[in-house]
Amino acid sequence: DQQWEGEGGELRHFGPQWAYVHFEQPVTAPKDSLLIGAKFDADIHGESCRLAFYGRLATLIDPTKPEQLHKLRVYKPKEKRGVIERIQPDGTTAIVRGLFKKETDPGVYTGLKVVTGRGEVGVIEGPFGKSGKLRVGFAGGLAGAGRSGEDNCVVLSCKRYIYDMNRKKLKQ
């Protein structure tokens, strides 16, 4: 595991990194070639970016073919927050509001895990009514007494893959 820090402790390196670089003009190079590139012709006082890079060409991708872009596992981390509105009498199911708007399809979120402010892990079971609320099951149960506002906060962390064919699908 490679790791280094700068003077202020803010820089870290965690091994190999990859980049998808799309050029205006096609570049001819075989796989595994060493690429070195720079774009320094921009005005140093302007708002455009000056760029330099190097690295090995890991794979060849035709950007006009979506099935090839799908191979790139590039994602945006997403985090949604909601609040436990009430705990059902069984003690293992909670009604959560605020994770998404009422016009959002709750099926996209069904089966995803959420975590409360107390660290209790639950799974989204499905919608509750038509107002955008969700039913969340907690296998370990929820303590009903002594819950603060922070304890009732529910966080859904997931990834939305940018080049995924099914753009609405979320993964954890």
N, C-alpha and C positions, 0 to 999 in steps of 0.2 A: 504494500500500500504506500504509494508515494504521497508525501504531504509536506508542504512548506508554508511558512508564514512570512509576511513582510514585516517591516519595522513596527508598525502599529498592530500587528497580529491580524490584519484584515484579509490577507491574501492566502488562499489555500489551493492546493492542487491534489486532486483525487484520482490520478491515473489518466487513461486515454480519454480524449474528448473528440467529438465528431461535429462537423458542420456541413450543412447543405448549402452549397454556393451555386447560385444561378447567374450565369453570365448573359449579357445582351447578345453576344456573338458566340457560336459554338466553339468549343476548344477541343482539339484533337489530342488525345493522350491515352495510352493503354492503361489498363487496370494496374494497380500497384506502383504507378509512376510517382515520382517526387514532384509535387507542384510547388512553385514559388510564385507569388503574385503580389502586386502592389498597385495602388491607385493614388498617386501623389499629385496628380495634375490639378486637383481642386484648389481653390483659393484658400490659403491658410487663414484668412480673416473672414471667410464666408461661413455659412451655416452647414455646408456639406461635409461629409465625413471622409477623412483620409484613411486609407486602409492598407495593411500589409499582412500577409499570411504565408504559411507554408505547411505542408503535410503530405501524407501518402494518399493517393486516390484509392479509397476503399471499395467503391462500387460505382458502376455507371448507371445513370437513371435518365430516362427520357421523360421530361416534365409534361409532355403532351399525353402521356399514358397514365391515367390515375391509378391503375393497378400497380404500377411501379412505385409511385409516390407513397402508396399505402404501406410499402415495406419499411418506410422511414417511421420509426416509432417516436415521432416528435409530438409532445403534448404540452398543454397548458394546465398547470395545477388550478383547480377550482375549489373554493371553500364556500359553503352555504351555511348560514346560521339561522336557527329557529329557537323557539321557546316551548317548553312543556307547559301546555295549558292546564291539563289535569291528568291524574293517574287513575286508571280504571280500578274498580274494586278488586280485581284479581291480583293487582300489585305487579304484574309483569307487562302490562300494556299501557302506553301513554299516548295522549293526543297531543300532537305537536303542530304549532302554527308558525308561519313566517319563513319556512324553508324556501318556498317559492310562491309565485303569484297564482291566483285561482285559475287563470286560463292556461297554465302550464300542465302538460300531460303528466300525471303522477306515475304512470307506468314506467317512465324513464328512470325513476328513482327506486322503484320496488326492488327489494333484495339488497340494497346498498347499506353499509354499516354507518352508524352515527355514534358519537361519543358525547356524554353529558359533561357538565362542569365537574362532576365528582369522579369522572373516569368510567362510568357505567357504559358498556357497549350494547347497542341495540341494533335491530335490523328493521328497515322500513318494510311494513307488511302491505301497505296500500293506502288509498285515499280514505278520508273520513268525511263524509258529506260532500258538498259541492263548493265549499268556500275556500279550498286550497289547504285544508288541514290534512294531516297524515296520521295513520295508526302505526306506532312503532312498538315492536316487541322486544322486551329485555329478558333474556333467558334466566339471568341471575336475579331478576326482580329489581324493584326500585324501592328505596326507603322513602316512605311518605312523609314522615315527621322530620322537622328541623331542616328543611330544604330552603336555601337562600335563592335569590335571583340568579346568581352565578351557577349554582348547582342545576338550575332548570334550563340553562343554556344548552342547546344541542348543536353540534358541529358535524357537518357532512363534508369530508375531504375526498376529492376524486380527481381524475385526470380526464381531460377531453383531448383525444388524439386529433391533431390538425388535419392529417391526410386520410383519416378513416372514411371509408365509403359510406357508413351509416353515421352521419354527422351528429345525430342526437344521442348516440350511445355514450355512456359514461363508464369508466372503469376505476376500480380502487387498487 
